[in-house]
Amino acid sequence: MSGSTGIVRLLFAIQLVTMGAMEMSGPFWPLRLRELSTSETVFGVASTGTYVAPMLGIALTGSLWGRMGDGYGHKLMMVRALAGLALTQLGLALAGDAWVIVLLRFVQGACAGFSAPAQAYGVGLVAAERRGRLFAFLQVSTNVGSLGGAVLGGVILDHASFFWINAAASGLCAACGLAVLALLPTGIAAPRTARAEAAPAAAWRNPVIASLLLAQGGLIASRLMPQMPFALYVRTTFGVENWVVGLCYGLMAGGFIASAALWARIFEGLARPRALAGIAAVALACAATVLAAGTTAHVAVFAASYGLWGVFLGATTPVLTGLISREAAAHRQGHILGVVQSTTQAASMAGVALGGLVTQTAGASAVFPIVSVLYLVSCGLLLRVRRS
């Protein structure tokens, strides 16, 4: 057991460094694209494409890489993903054209996708009822890495050119790939039996998995809707400085980091109906919290609401991913977790796009009530799955 715990901790560290490396450039792409763009139209389209392109790449290929991991080993898929990240980050460091950057970001998403094989690899190390805790643990590493990476990227940009952000990220991803290759034991690939080949179709005929994926997609889209208008809304509504905007935004990730492991322990071992009832209650709490954030005139209340929202989010995607994993066959964990990753990216794109559309048509303040309604819809869907 201690050996498995050590491997899971190593996965945590590798994912933390990988996500940190990727987020080093995340907040600063508009600055780089502003330098390279020949017009406002090019800048606007390229800025959006730079963030959407990797999501689209992962959404299109997540299931494929998952199936390959089931057949050839999830360690190999982690090495492949990290090699893809290292090479594309090096390409981005050298790129001097806005459209080349968008293309490389798409290739990066299509060739990479580290989280799903890392999760599938970890599933083989823990008991089925503890998968929610595993997914929470790995998602905490993602959030910590994202926060730390953005800060480190800013420090680098203050003292060097944008080239060094991506060059450093490329080196970190390459180092993580070597760590996976040298330190993680090779898993045993599942045999390619007729039953294994038939499993994907059987999984899609399972209404529980389909409904859980739909509910998880709704929860993720709800969380991403305020992302695009967030800074504009906070600055115009409360008249605060940029550091306060950043603090409010970071409180959500902080709440998730603080609560995810606790929520995983609470839900651990619960039968599916009880777990779904609990997540439905959390979705209801999210609806109330978002509504409070969108209607308050006090920045302190808004910040507290955002932090509390993050606390509730710690009980959503990790626990649902664990339930989906438990519904799938043991030899198809890579496939189903790849599908989860694709669903996550598709829902993220939908949430960002819907948030932008609502902002353009009805104003940023209209986003929060709609997010609250979407949470109520997800709550109803979860309760329907519970009764099935």
N, C-alpha and C positions, 0 to 999 in steps of 0.2 A: 504493500500500500504506500509505503514511504517513497519507493521508487516512482510510482505513478504520480504521487504528489509533486515530486521534484520535476518530472517531465512537464506537468501542467504549469508549474511555476516558470519553467523555461519558456513554454509557449506564451505565457503572459508577458514575459520580458521581451521576447522577439516581436510579438504583435505591438507592444507599446513602442518600441524603437521604430518599427516599420511605419506605424501610423503617425508617429512624431515626424519622421522623415517626410512623409507625404504632405503633412499639414504645414511644414515649414514655408512652403510657397503658397498655400491655400488662400490666405487673406490678401495676398499682394499681387495676384495676377492682373488686376485692373491697372496697377501702376506700370507693370511691364508692357501690357497691351496698349496703354496710352502712348508709350514711347514709340511703338511699332505701327500704330494705326495711321492710315492716310486720311481718314475722315471720321466723323462722328458715327456714321452708319456702320462702318467697319468696326469701330471700337465697341459699339453696342452689341452687334451680333457676335463678335469674337468673344467678348466678355461673358455673354450668356453661354456660348458654346463651350468655352473652356471649363465651365462647371457642369454642364449637362452631358458633354461628350463622354467622360469616363463612366458616368452613371448608365448611359445608353450602352456602352461597351460591355459592362458587367451584366446588365439585364439580358443582353443577347447571348452571352456565352456562359453564364453561371452554371446552368444545367449541364452543358456539354462538359465543362471541366469537372463537375461533380461526378458524372458518369465515368469519366476517365480515371478519376481518383478511386472509384469503387473497383475498377478493373486492374489498375496498375499501382495503386498505393497513394495515400494522401501525402506522405512525405515528399514524393516526387512532384506532386502538384504544388506543394509549398515552395519547393526549390524553383520550379518553373515560374511561379508567380513572382517570386523575389527577383529572379533573373530578369523577367519582363519589366519590373519596376525599375531596377537598376539601369537597364539599357535605355528605357524611355526617359527616365530622369536625366541621363547623360545627353540624350538627344534634345531635350527641352533646354538644357543648359546652353547648348550650342545654337539653338534655333534663333533666327533673326527675322522671322516673318509670322504675322499673327495667325494666318491660316495654317501654317505648318504646326504651330503650337496647338491649335484646335484638333488637327488630325492626330498629332502625337498623343494628345490627351485621350482621344477615342481609342487608339491602339493600346494605350496604357490600361484602360479599363477592360478592353477585350482580351488582352494577354495576361492580365494580372488576376486579381481576385484572391487575395491571401486569406481572408477571414474564413470563408467556407471550408477549404481544406484543413485549416487549423482546427476549426470546430469538429469536423468529421474525424480528424486524427485524435482529438481529445475524447470524443465519444467512446472510443475503444478502451479508454483508461478508467472510466468511471461507471458506476452502476446506473441503470436506466432512470431510477428515481432521482438521481443527483445531477442529471443533465442540465436542469434549470440553473443550478448553482454554477456549473461549468460555463454555460453561456453568459451568465451574469458576470463571472470573473473575467472572461475574455472581453466582454463589452466594456467593462470598467477600464481595462487596459487601453481599449480604443479611445475612450473619452479622455483618459489621462494623457495619452500620447498626443491627441489632437490639441489639448490645451498647451502642453509643454512645447510642442512643435511650432505652434503659432508664435509663441514668445521667442523661441530660439531663432526662428526665421526673421523676426523683427530686429533682433540683436545683430544678426549677420548683415541685414540690409542697411543698418545704421553705420556699419563699419566697412562694408565691401559692396561689390556690385551684385545684381540679381543672379548672375552666373554662378556665384559661389553657393547660393541657396540650393539650387538644383544639383550642382556638383557634389555638395556635401550629402544631399539626400541620396544620390546615386551610390556613393560610397557606403553609406549606412545600410542601404538595401542589399548591396553586395555582401557586406559583412554578415548581415542576418541570414542570407542564403548559405554562406559558408558555415554559420553556426548550426543551421538546420541540418545541413549535410553531415557535419562532423559530430554533433552532440545528440541528435534525436535518433533513437533506434528505428530501424526500418520495420514498418508494420507489415502484416501478412495480407496480401490482396485476397479478396473474396473469390471463390471459384466461380468460373463463368458457366453456371448451370442454366438449364432451361428455365428454372424457377426464377433465377436471378434476372435473366433477360426479360421475363414477363412482368417483373415487379413494377417498373415505371408505369405501365398501363394500369396495373392494379391500383397503384397509389392514386392515380388521377380519377379512378372510379370510386375512390373512397370519399364520400361526401364530407366526412369529418375533416380530412386534410384540406380539401378545397375550401371549406367554410372557415377553417382556422387561418389559412393563407389570406382569404379575403378580409377577415377581421383584422389581421395584423397589418395588411396593406392600408386599411382605413385608419388605423391608429398612427401609422408612420406618416401618411399624407396629412393627417391633422396636425402632427407635430411640426411638419416642414412648411405649412402654409404661411406662417408669419415670418419666415426667414428673410424673404426679399424685402418687405416693407418695414422690417423691424427697426433699423437705425433711423429711418425717416420718421416713423411713428413716435419713437421715444423722444427724439430731439424736438419735434414740432409740438408734441402734446405736453411735455414737461419742461422744455427749455433748458435741458441739462447739457453738460459738457460731454465730449466723446468718451472720456474714461468711465463715466457713469453708464453710458450706453454699453460699453464693453463689459462692465461689471454685471449689469442686468442680464446680458446675453450669456455670460459665463456661469451665472448662478444656476441655470438649468442643468448644465453638465455637472456642476458641483453637486447638485441635489441627486442626480442619477448616480454619481460615483459613491456618494455617501449611503445610498439606500439599496442599491441593486443586490448586494450580497445578503442583506437582511431579508429582503423580499423573497429571494431564492430559498432561504431556510424556512420561511413561513409557508411557502407553497410546496416545499419538498415532501414528496410522499402522498400528497393529496390525490384522491381519485379525480378523474377528469371533470365530472359534474361540479364538484366543490371548487376545483381550481378555476373553472370557467366562471362560476358565480362570483368568485373573489375578483377576477380580472374585470368582470362587468361592473362590479362596485367601484373598482379603481377608475375605470373609464368614466363612470358617472361623476366621481370626484374630480377628474380632469376637466370635465365639462364645466363644473361649478368654478373651478380655479381659473380657467381661461376666461370665463365670463367676468369674474372679479377683476382680472388683469385688464380686460378691455373696457371696463366701465369706470375704473377709479381715476381720480384727478390728482392722486398723490404718488410720486415716484417711489416712495418707500413701500407703499402697498403693492405697487406694480412689481418691484424687485422681489419682495417677499413672495408674491404670487408665482413669479417665474421660478424661484427656487423651490417652492412647494410643488409646482408642476413637474420639475425635474425629479423630485422625490417619488412622485406617483409613477413617472415614466419608468423608473427602475423595476416596476412590477409588471410591465407590459411585454415588450419584445423578448426579454430573456426567458420569461416563463412560457410565453406562447411558443417560442422556438423549441423549448424543451418538450412541450406537449406534442408539437408536430413531429419532432424527432422520435418520440416514443410510439407514435402511430405508424411509423415507417419500419420496414424490415431492417435487420441489423446490417445486412450486406448491401443496403441501398442508402446508407447514411450520407455518403457524398452526393448522390443524386438529389435527395430531398433537401439537403442543406444548400446545395447549389441553386435549387428552385427557390428556396427561401431568400437567398441573396439576390437572385434576379427579381423576385417580387418586391424586395426592399428597395432596390434601385428604381424600379418602375413606379412604385408608390411615392418615392422621394421626388422623382421628376414631376409626377402628377401634382403633388402637394405644392412644390415650388411654382409650377405653372399656374395652378388655380389661385394661389396667393397673389401672384402678379396680376392675373386677370381681374380679380376682385378689387385689388388696389387701383388699377387703371379705371375701372368702371364705377366703383362706389366709394373709393377712398380707403386708406389704410385702416381706419377705425372699424370698417365693416368686416375685416378679416376675422376678428376675435369671436363675434357672435356665430359666424359660420363654422369656425373651428369647434365651438361648443356644440352646435347641432350635429356635426360629423361624429363627435364623441358619443352623442346619444344614439346615433345610428349604429355605431360599432357596439355599444352596450346592448342594444336590442339583438344584433346578430349573434353576439356571444351567448346571450340567454337562449336564443333559438337553438344554437348548437348544443348547449347544455341539455336541452329537453330531448334532443334527437337520440 
